[in-house]
Amino acid sequence: MDIAYTTSGTCAYRIDVKVEDGILADVRFYGGCNGNLKGITELVKGMRADEAAERLRGIRCGGRPTSCPDQLARAIDRLSERQRGHDG
């Protein structure tokens, strides 16, 4: 299942997430700190989506109440909600 998630409160303005059988298959950030976001992308690929979301949720950037990793967790949560909606 895929989602194109529009972020809020970060330099990255969109995250595309693809999950296959509960595993993060692909993550792409648009905007933001290119090197850091490429690093996050490579670290989470192949990880269970729920575990990645748990680890990234609540990370802040400077004085902001969110961050690109936190927004990725929110995108994964939204995708999980959509998946549950299709299953039930």
SULCORLIN-V325583 format. One line per field, one symbol per residue. phi: phi as a letter, one per 20 degrees, with the letter a starting at -180 (. if undefined). A space follows every 10 residues. Layout:
phi: ???
//
This chain:
phi: .cbddefbnc ffdbceccdc lndfebccec nnegfffffg gffegnefgf fffffefnfd dlefebbfff ffgfffgfff fffffffd
//
